[in-house]
């Protein structure tokens, strides 16, 4: 049994680059950064950042190019693939490992004031900042009677 699966959650390091193949299929490539934090044997906090090259095809490529930009959060599932080519200038063999996108989800949207909206209650702050109003649904105070439901 074999398995080639990559699951990445991170932020775009650059705007997606949308192109078309000669066959007309859309292709977009972008890069995602992921961070890892741990404590070393001395108890000091360590950070490491990894950069992942992602390639998407078809409708997924178009959606990502349309809605994502540098800094956007995204969840990506795909398969690892390494391609090679000969550098025309030096003649040496070059390699690039990429994740070929199979599925994705847009991450939380960032608001104009920074941060992100998660749909929960706002956190209490000691200092007030001007933030845009969020449309909310006003529910009636009284209990509903099941007999009033028309079906």
C-alpha positions in Angstrom: 0.0 0.0 0.0 1.3 3.5 -0.9 0.2 6.9 0.2 1.3 10.3 -1.1 -0.7 12.9 0.8 0.2 16.4 2.1 -2.0 18.5 4.3 -0.9 22.1 4.9 -2.5 25.1 6.7 -0.6 28.3 6.3 -0.4 31.8 4.8 0.4 32.7 1.2 3.8 34.2 0.8 3.0 35.9 -2.5 0.0 36.5 -4.7 -1.1 33.5 -6.8 0.2 33.5 -10.4 -2.5 32.4 -12.8 -1.5 31.1 -16.3 -3.1 29.0 -19.0 -1.7 25.9 -20.6 -1.8 25.6 -24.4 -4.8 23.3 -23.9 -6.7 26.2 -22.2 -6.6 24.7 -18.7 -5.9 27.3 -16.0 -2.9 26.8 -13.7 -2.0 28.8 -10.7 1.1 28.5 -8.5 1.7 30.0 -5.1 3.7 29.4 -2.0 2.5 28.8 1.6 4.5 29.4 4.8 4.0 27.2 7.8 5.5 27.8 11.3 6.6 25.5 14.0 7.5 26.4 17.5 9.1 24.2 20.1 11.4 24.3 23.2 14.9 23.0 22.9 16.6 20.9 25.5 17.6 24.1 27.4 14.0 25.3 27.5 14.6 28.1 25.0 11.8 28.7 22.5 12.7 27.9 18.9 10.9 28.8 15.7 11.2 27.4 12.2 9.4 28.4 9.0 8.9 26.1 6.1 7.9 27.2 2.6 5.8 24.9 0.4 5.2 25.4 -3.4 1.6 24.7 -4.4 0.2 24.1 -7.9 -3.6 24.1 -8.7 -5.4 23.4 -11.9 -8.8 24.2 -13.4 -11.6 25.8 -11.4 -9.6 25.6 -8.2 -6.8 27.5 -9.8 -9.3 30.3 -10.9 -10.9 30.5 -7.5 -7.6 30.7 -5.6 -6.3 33.4 -8.1 -9.5 35.4 -7.7 -9.9 35.3 -3.9 -6.5 34.8 -2.4 -3.6 37.2 -2.0 -0.3 37.4 -0.1 -1.0 36.8 3.6 -4.3 35.0 3.1 -4.8 31.8 5.2 -5.6 28.6 3.3 -6.0 24.8 4.0 -4.5 22.6 1.2 -4.7 18.9 0.6 -2.7 17.4 -2.2 0.0 15.0 -3.4 3.8 15.6 -3.4 5.5 15.7 -6.8 9.1 16.5 -7.8 9.8 17.7 -11.3 13.1 18.3 -13.0 14.5 20.3 -15.9 17.8 21.4 -17.4 18.7 25.0 -16.7 19.2 26.6 -20.1 21.8 29.1 -18.8 24.1 26.6 -16.9 23.0 23.3 -18.3 22.7 21.8 -14.8 19.7 19.7 -13.7 17.2 21.6 -11.5 14.6 20.1 -9.2 11.4 21.5 -7.6 9.2 19.6 -5.1 5.6 20.8 -5.2 2.2 19.9 -3.7 -0.3 19.3 -6.5 -3.6 20.6 -5.0 -6.5 18.2 -4.8 -8.7 20.1 -2.3 -8.6 23.3 -0.4 -10.5 25.6 2.0 -10.2 29.3 2.4 -8.9 30.3 5.8 -10.5 32.9 8.1 -10.8 36.3 6.5 -8.7 39.1 7.9 -10.6 42.3 8.8 -9.3 45.7 7.7 -8.0 46.4 11.2 -6.0 43.2 11.2 -6.8 40.0 13.1 -9.5 37.6 11.8 -13.2 37.0 12.2 -14.0 33.6 13.6 -17.8 34.1 14.1 -17.6 34.0 17.9 -18.2 36.7 20.5 -15.6 39.6 20.4 -12.8 39.4 22.9 -12.8 41.9 25.7 -10.1 44.5 25.3 -8.9 47.1 27.8 -8.5 49.6 25.0 -11.2 50.3 22.5 -10.4 50.4 18.8 -12.7 51.5 16.1 -13.9 48.3 14.3 -16.5 47.9 11.6 -20.0 47.0 12.6 -21.0 43.4 12.0 -24.5 42.6 10.8 -26.3 40.5 13.3 -29.7 38.7 13.3 -32.1 39.9 16.0 -34.1 37.0 17.3 -37.4 37.5 19.0 -37.4 37.5 22.8 -40.6 35.3 23.2 -40.7 31.6 22.9 -42.1 30.2 19.6 -45.2 28.0 19.7 -44.8 24.8 17.6 -48.5 25.1 16.7 -47.8 28.3 14.8 -45.5 26.5 12.4 -47.4 26.0 9.1 -46.0 22.5 8.2 
